[in-house]
C-alpha cells in the first residue's frame, strides 16, 4: 500500500515518523471512550505550534476535517472523526514549559498528562486542581477542550476556573494569544469562551494554568448507609450546614459491590450506599468539618462513619472511586455512562426516578456520582449484542436526561456534548440560542472543518441521543 | 441620529410605557458619559422589554449604553456616539432563590448591598468587594467582571455565573448556561458577556453561585515598614497553609487616605498589609498565631483590628474611590494587572515616577491576585498626567503586565488610550462584536481597540 498525496504532504510538513496512515494504525484512533464512527485518513503528531499551523493550512486548502486529540479518554465523542479527515494527536507536545511557583502558574503544552503537572509541582507544595477520574491518562489540552471536572472540583471549580491564558491556532492557521499569565487582560474573555468549546473553535497549543497550594490537612471519610435516601439527604444537609467539602462522592450498593470485588478498597459489601467525603485545609478547619460531617451523617442514619487513618487507606478509598467505571466493565460487556446535573436538593427524588427507569426497561443501573454538585453518573449496563436491550438503554438514558432538564438541570456537567448529546441540545436551548452559538462558532471556524459534527445539533435527527456506537445500532 | 427624537421616544414608550421614557435635561445629564449626554433615558420594568428596546434602537440606529447604578460608567474610552441610556435600576427582582442549593437567579438592577441582605438571612453571600461597593448593581458587576480583593479566595464574577439571559440589539433574548453549579452544555456565552463592558448585549437575568458566610472574621494589619518587607510577608503568607480571605497592600498615602488624614506626598505613613481571615474561632486563633510568627520573622508587629471596626475599615479600603472622589476631583484611578510577584517592584517604580512629578499617589494592591489600583490624587495638568500614565504603563509592561485607566477627567482620554493594546486576539474580538451587535449600537467605541 502506498501513502496518499495527503499523507505525503503531511510527512513533508511534520516528518516521516510523525504521520500514521496504514489502516491498522488508523484503527486505534477511531475510538474515544464513547464510540467509533469513522476512520481518519491520517493521524499526525506535531511537536510545535508551527506544525499545527501548517497542518491547519493544508486542511483548509484541501477542505478536510481536523480533529484534535489528547489521550482519547473523552466520554462524549469529542476526539473522534465523524467523516474522515486528519486527527492531530498531541502526545508529542507534552512539555511543561514553565513553572512559576511565586505566581502560582505553569505554562504547559496541551499533551501534558493532567497528573504529571501535579506531580511536577508536588515537592514545592502545589498541585493542579481539576482531577478527572482519568487524570493518570487524560491531557490538559483535553481538559481545556472539554472543561473537565473531577471529584475535587466541588470546592475548587472546573478547568475553566484554573486556566488563565491560551495560545491557539484558528482553522486558517492564524495563531492567537488569549488571556495572559495575569487576570483580566482587557478584551473579551476568549480564554473562557475557548475552554469547553470541545475543539470546534480553535486548536490550543499552549496553556497557562493556575496552581493551588496543597492543604495542610486532608481528612477522608467513608459514610455507610442502609438506605439510598439517607445518603442523598445527607448530601443536602452538609451543604445546608455551610460546609463545602473538597469532595463529596456517592456510590450505590450495586456499584460499590462491583468496585469492592475489583479493588478491595474495604467498602462494605452489604450497604445500600456510601458517601466518600473529603475535607481539607488548615488542620483545625479539616478537623472541625470532619466532626460536623460525622454528626450530619449520623443524624441521617449512617450505619457507620469511617475515617481513613493513613495515606494508604485514603488512596485505597479513592482508587476504588476512580476505577469504578473499570470495575463495572468487569461485570458487564458494555455500559453507557451519563453526566446529567440536577439541583443537589433534588437528589433523593432523582435516585428514586432512576431506579424506576431501571425497572421499567429491565436494566441494571449503577449510580456513582459527584453528589456534592448534583452531577450524576448513572451507568446503564447492557450487552451490545442484544439489540433489544441496547434499544432500551437508549430510551432509558433519554428519559433520565429529560428528567434532569425538567428539574432545572443540565445534560452534561463535565463530559461535554460532543456527538453524544448534540441532538438533545434543543431540550435546553431555543432555536435563537442555538443560532447565536452557530454565529459565534462561525467567527472562529467559518468553514466548519474543525471538529465537525460536535456540540451543535445536526438537524438530521430530532432529540436523539447518539449512543449508537456505544450501545449498538439503534435505528 | 437619523430618526427624530419624538418618533424614537414614542416607539420606546410603546414598549415600556410613557413614564419610563425620560428626556428631561437633568435626568439625561446625570447619565452622561465622558462629556456626552444621552437624549433619552429608558427604564425597562422587566427582562422581556429589553430585547424589544434594543431591537427598536437597532431599527432607528441609535446608540445605547446600559447602566445599573452608574458606579463604573467612567470606565472606558469615550463613546463614538451615545443617544439612549438604558437604565436597569428598576429591574431588581429575585427569581429561583434556592438557599439549600446555594443558587439564585436575579435581575441585573439589584444592588449588591440589597442582594447581600437578601441572602445573608440564610447565612449566604456573594463574596465580592467590587468597585462601587454595596451600591454597585449586579449587572454592572458582571458586565465589568468587577471582583475585589476577595478574589484571592473566592474567584471573580466570571467564576460565579451559572447562566444568564442576554438581550441583543437584534431584539432577541439569548439563554446561556443554566441554574445548576456544574454545566458544560454548549458554548459558554456567559464568559464573553462577563467583562464585555456592555458592548455585546445586555444581561437581563443572571443565575449565580452562592457561598456560606464565614463563621467569624478577623482582620490583621501588618505595618510592613518597607515594600521589601511587604513583599517578604506576601510571599510567606501565600506560601503558608493559611487561607486568607483577602490581603491588601496599602502604600503610605493610601494608609493616610483610609485613616481620613491629609495626604501630602508619599512619606507620611509606612506601607501596610491588611489581611482578613475567616472561619471558626479555632481557625482564627491559629491564623492569628501564624501571622504573629510570620511578623516576628520579618520584624513586623501585627496589629489586630477591633472586630467592631474592621468591616467599616474594609469598606473604606475596598471603597477607596469614594474617599478620593470627595477630596480630589481631578484624581485619576489606574488599574494595573500584572503577575502577582511583581506587585511591590511595580509599586516602588510607580512611587518613584510620582515622586519625580511631585504628585501624591495612593496605591491599593490586591495581593495574591495581581491587581493594583493607583490613585494619582492631584495631577498638575492633563499633559503631565497623560505623560505619567504612559510612563507607568511602560513600567507595568516591563514587568509583564498592563495598565488600564479606570477613571479620569475625559479630556485626558484624548491623550492616552485608556485600555492599551488588545493583542493578537483583536480581530476575533471585532468579529464577535459584529456577531452580537451587527449595527454597532451598544456602547460604540468604549472597549479596547475601539470595540
Interface residues (C-beta under 8 A of the other chain):
Chain A: X100 X102 X103 X104 X105 X125 X146 X147 X149 X153 X157 X158 X160 X161 X170 X175 X176 X177 X178 X180 X181 X182 X183 X184 X185 X186 X187 X188 X189 X190 X191 X192 X193 X195 X196 X197 X213 X215 X216 X236 X239 X240 X242 X243 X244 X281 X282 X283 X284 X285 X288 X341 X342 X343 X344 X345 X370 X373 X374 X375 X408 X409 X410 X411 X412 X413 X414 X415 X416 X417 X421 X425 X428 X429 X430 X432 X433 X434 X436 X437 X439 X440 X441 X442 X443 X444 X455 X456
Chain B: X96 X98 X99 X100 X101 X102 X103 X123 X145 X151 X155 X156 X158 X159 X168 X172 X173 X174 X175 X176 X178 X179 X180 X181 X182 X183 X184 X185 X186 X187 X188 X189 X191 X192 X194 X195 X196 X200 X211 X212 X213 X235 X238 X239 X241 X242 X243 X279 X280 X282 X283 X285 X286 X287 X337 X338 X339 X340 X341 X369 X370 X371 X400 X401 X402 X404 X419 X420 X422 X423 X424 X425 X426 X428 X429 X431 X432 X435 X447 X448 X449 X451
